[in-house]
Amino acid sequence: MPNNSQAAVGLAKMITVRDATGVPKTPIESVVQVFLEFSKVQETTAFLLEALKINSPNEGHLQTKLLEINLMSAPQVAEGIFQLNLFTHFDRERIAKMCE
């Protein structure tokens, strides 16, 4: 991670392949934790955008996490994510409070 974070993103995307039922084979939360331990916000964002692209209701907490991290460190990126209208299961109340 510290030496080649872009390669880490590629690896993370490969290991979180979903099974036939749509469940990731590797817990997304674990991968996010590793990225955040190294303060890799951009890489965390890239990974989560790919990992959450099916917009599953079960992953609303991760959608919330993605928006939170970007509202805190890169508000323009968060705005871009909102404009893409990719996610619908995040905690709207929590995110709205952060936007105020």
PyRosetta script that sets phi, psi and omega in degrees:
from pyrosetta import init, pose_from_sequence

init()
pose = pose_from_sequence("MPNNSQAAVGLAKMITVRDATGVPKTPIESVVQVFLEFSKVQETTAFLLEALKINSPNEGHLQTKLLEINLMSAPQVAEGIFQLNLFTHFDRERIAKMCE")
pose.set_psi(1, -50.9)
pose.set_omega(1, -176.8)
pose.set_phi(2, -68.4)
pose.set_psi(2, -26.3)
pose.set_omega(2, -176.3)
pose.set_phi(3, -88.1)
pose.set_psi(3, -34.5)
pose.set_omega(3, -177.4)
pose.set_phi(4, -149.3)
pose.set_psi(4, 81.1)
pose.set_omega(4, -174.6)
pose.set_phi(5, -67.8)
pose.set_psi(5, -28.6)
pose.set_omega(5, 178.1)
pose.set_phi(6, -68.2)
pose.set_psi(6, -38.3)
pose.set_omega(6, 175.5)
pose.set_phi(7, -65.5)
pose.set_psi(7, -34.8)
pose.set_omega(7, 178.2)
pose.set_phi(8, -64.3)
pose.set_psi(8, -38.1)
pose.set_omega(8, 177.3)
pose.set_phi(9, -63.5)
pose.set_psi(9, -45.4)
pose.set_omega(9, 178.3)
pose.set_phi(10, -59.6)
pose.set_psi(10, -44.3)
pose.set_omega(10, 178.2)
pose.set_phi(11, -63.6)
pose.set_psi(11, -44.3)
pose.set_omega(11, -179.8)
pose.set_phi(12, -60.0)
pose.set_psi(12, -41.4)
pose.set_omega(12, 178.7)
pose.set_phi(13, -64.1)
pose.set_psi(13, -36.6)
pose.set_omega(13, -179.9)
pose.set_phi(14, -70.0)
pose.set_psi(14, -39.0)
pose.set_omega(14, -174.7)
pose.set_phi(15, -83.1)
pose.set_psi(15, -9.5)
pose.set_omega(15, 177.8)
pose.set_phi(16, -101.7)
pose.set_psi(16, 29.8)
pose.set_omega(16, 174.7)
pose.set_phi(17, -58.7)
pose.set_psi(17, 143.3)
pose.set_omega(17, -178.6)
pose.set_phi(18, -91.5)
pose.set_psi(18, 147.7)
pose.set_omega(18, 177.0)
pose.set_phi(19, -79.7)
pose.set_psi(19, -174.5)
pose.set_omega(19, -175.8)
pose.set_phi(20, -62.1)
pose.set_psi(20, -24.9)
pose.set_omega(20, -179.8)
pose.set_phi(21, -90.8)
pose.set_psi(21, -1.4)
pose.set_omega(21, 178.5)
pose.set_phi(22, 93.2)
pose.set_psi(22, 4.1)
pose.set_omega(22, -179.5)
pose.set_phi(23, -88.8)
pose.set_psi(23, 132.0)
pose.set_omega(23, 178.8)
pose.set_phi(24, -64.5)
pose.set_psi(24, 139.9)
pose.set_omega(24, -180.0)
pose.set_phi(25, -72.7)
pose.set_psi(25, -26.8)
pose.set_omega(25, 175.6)
pose.set_phi(26, -116.0)
pose.set_psi(26, 132.5)
pose.set_omega(26, -179.1)
pose.set_phi(27, -60.0)
pose.set_psi(27, 123.8)
pose.set_omega(27, -179.8)
pose.set_phi(28, -59.9)
pose.set_psi(28, -38.4)
pose.set_omega(28, -179.2)
pose.set_phi(29, -57.4)
pose.set_psi(29, -38.9)
pose.set_omega(29, -179.5)
pose.set_phi(30, -65.3)
pose.set_psi(30, -41.2)
pose.set_omega(30, 179.6)
pose.set_phi(31, -66.3)
pose.set_psi(31, -44.1)
pose.set_omega(31, 178.9)
pose.set_phi(32, -59.5)
pose.set_psi(32, -43.3)
pose.set_omega(32, 179.9)
pose.set_phi(33, -57.2)
pose.set_psi(33, -43.2)
pose.set_omega(33, -179.9)
pose.set_phi(34, -63.3)
pose.set_psi(34, -47.1)
pose.set_omega(34, 179.3)
pose.set_phi(35, -59.7)
pose.set_psi(35, -44.0)
pose.set_omega(35, -177.1)
pose.set_phi(36, -71.4)
pose.set_psi(36, -28.2)
pose.set_omega(36, 175.2)
pose.set_phi(37, -60.1)
pose.set_psi(37, -28.6)
pose.set_omega(37, 179.2)
pose.set_phi(38, -101.1)
pose.set_psi(38, 11.5)
pose.set_omega(38, 179.2)
pose.set_phi(39, 55.5)
pose.set_psi(39, 40.4)
pose.set_omega(39, -179.1)
pose.set_phi(40, -97.2)
pose.set_psi(40, 77.3)
pose.set_omega(40, -177.0)
pose.set_phi(41, -67.6)
pose.set_psi(41, -46.4)
pose.set_omega(41, -179.0)
pose.set_phi(42, -60.9)
pose.set_psi(42, -42.5)
pose.set_omega(42, -179.8)
pose.set_phi(43, -69.5)
pose.set_psi(43, -38.2)
pose.set_omega(43, 177.0)
pose.set_phi(44, -61.4)
pose.set_psi(44, -43.5)
pose.set_omega(44, 179.8)
pose.set_phi(45, -62.6)
pose.set_psi(45, -47.3)
pose.set_omega(45, 179.9)
pose.set_phi(46, -59.5)
pose.set_psi(46, -44.3)
pose.set_omega(46, 179.9)
pose.set_phi(47, -63.6)
pose.set_psi(47, -49.0)
pose.set_omega(47, -176.7)
pose.set_phi(48, -66.2)
pose.set_psi(48, -36.9)
pose.set_omega(48, 177.2)
pose.set_phi(49, -58.3)
pose.set_psi(49, -39.1)
pose.set_omega(49, 178.4)
pose.set_phi(50, -75.9)
pose.set_psi(50, -45.8)
pose.set_omega(50, -174.6)
pose.set_phi(51, -67.4)
pose.set_psi(51, -28.4)
pose.set_omega(51, -175.5)
pose.set_phi(52, -102.6)
pose.set_psi(52, 12.6)
pose.set_omega(52, -172.3)
pose.set_phi(53, -64.4)
pose.set_psi(53, -15.3)
pose.set_omega(53, 177.9)
pose.set_phi(54, -83.4)
pose.set_psi(54, -6.3)
pose.set_omega(54, 175.8)
pose.set_phi(55, 55.8)
pose.set_psi(55, 51.8)
pose.set_omega(55, -178.2)
pose.set_phi(56, -79.2)
pose.set_psi(56, 136.6)
pose.set_omega(56, 176.7)
pose.set_phi(57, -59.4)
pose.set_psi(57, -29.6)
pose.set_omega(57, 180.0)
pose.set_phi(58, -69.2)
pose.set_psi(58, -13.3)
pose.set_omega(58, -176.6)
pose.set_phi(59, -112.1)
pose.set_psi(59, 21.0)
pose.set_omega(59, 178.7)
pose.set_phi(60, -58.3)
pose.set_psi(60, -36.7)
pose.set_omega(60, 179.3)
pose.set_phi(61, -64.8)
pose.set_psi(61, -32.5)
pose.set_omega(61, 177.8)
pose.set_phi(62, -75.9)
pose.set_psi(62, -34.2)
pose.set_omega(62, 174.0)
pose.set_phi(63, -62.3)
pose.set_psi(63, -41.7)
pose.set_omega(63, 177.6)
pose.set_phi(64, -61.9)
pose.set_psi(64, -44.3)
pose.set_omega(64, 179.5)
pose.set_phi(65, -59.9)
pose.set_psi(65, -45.5)
pose.set_omega(65, 179.0)
pose.set_phi(66, -57.6)
pose.set_psi(66, -47.1)
pose.set_omega(66, -179.6)
pose.set_phi(67, -68.2)
pose.set_psi(67, -39.9)
pose.set_omega(67, 178.3)
pose.set_phi(68, -59.5)
pose.set_psi(68, -48.9)
pose.set_omega(68, -176.7)
pose.set_phi(69, -60.2)
pose.set_psi(69, -42.1)
pose.set_omega(69, -177.4)
pose.set_phi(70, -76.0)
pose.set_psi(70, -33.4)
pose.set_omega(70, 175.2)
pose.set_phi(71, -63.3)
pose.set_psi(71, -33.8)
pose.set_omega(71, -179.2)
pose.set_phi(72, -78.1)
pose.set_psi(72, -34.9)
pose.set_omega(72, -171.9)
pose.set_phi(73, -116.9)
pose.set_psi(73, -25.0)
pose.set_omega(73, -177.7)
pose.set_phi(74, -147.8)
pose.set_psi(74, 73.6)
pose.set_omega(74, -176.0)
pose.set_phi(75, -56.3)
pose.set_psi(75, -30.6)
pose.set_omega(75, 179.4)
pose.set_phi(76, -66.1)
pose.set_psi(76, -36.7)
pose.set_omega(76, 178.1)
pose.set_phi(77, -67.3)
pose.set_psi(77, -43.4)
pose.set_omega(77, 178.0)
pose.set_phi(78, -59.2)
pose.set_psi(78, -42.7)
pose.set_omega(78, 178.5)
pose.set_phi(79, -61.2)
pose.set_psi(79, -41.6)
pose.set_omega(79, 177.4)
pose.set_phi(80, -62.1)
pose.set_psi(80, -40.0)
pose.set_omega(80, 178.4)
pose.set_phi(81, -64.1)
pose.set_psi(81, -43.1)
pose.set_omega(81, 177.2)
pose.set_phi(82, -60.3)
pose.set_psi(82, -43.5)
pose.set_omega(82, -177.2)
pose.set_phi(83, -65.9)
pose.set_psi(83, -30.1)
pose.set_omega(83, 178.1)
pose.set_phi(84, -71.4)
pose.set_psi(84, -20.1)
pose.set_omega(84, 178.7)
pose.set_phi(85, 54.7)
pose.set_psi(85, 45.1)
pose.set_omega(85, -177.9)
pose.set_phi(86, -83.1)
pose.set_psi(86, -30.1)
pose.set_omega(86, -170.7)
pose.set_phi(87, -120.9)
pose.set_psi(87, 140.4)
pose.set_omega(87, -178.9)
pose.set_phi(88, -129.2)
pose.set_psi(88, 1.1)
pose.set_omega(88, -173.3)
pose.set_phi(89, -112.6)
pose.set_psi(89, 12.0)
pose.set_omega(89, 179.7)
pose.set_phi(90, -76.2)
pose.set_psi(90, 164.6)
pose.set_omega(90, 179.4)
pose.set_phi(91, -75.9)
pose.set_psi(91, 96.6)
pose.set_omega(91, -174.3)
pose.set_phi(92, -62.6)
pose.set_psi(92, -40.4)
pose.set_omega(92, -179.2)
pose.set_phi(93, -63.5)
pose.set_psi(93, -45.9)
pose.set_omega(93, -179.5)
pose.set_phi(94, -62.6)
pose.set_psi(94, -45.3)
pose.set_omega(94, -179.3)
pose.set_phi(95, -68.2)
pose.set_psi(95, -39.9)
pose.set_omega(95, 178.5)
pose.set_phi(96, -59.7)
pose.set_psi(96, -41.4)
pose.set_omega(96, 177.7)
pose.set_phi(97, -62.2)
pose.set_psi(97, -38.9)
pose.set_omega(97, 179.3)
pose.set_phi(98, -69.1)
pose.set_psi(98, -32.6)
pose.set_omega(98, -179.9)
pose.set_phi(99, -71.0)
pose.set_psi(99, -25.7)
pose.set_omega(99, -179.5)
pose.set_phi(100, -69.5)
pose.dump_pdb("model.pdb")
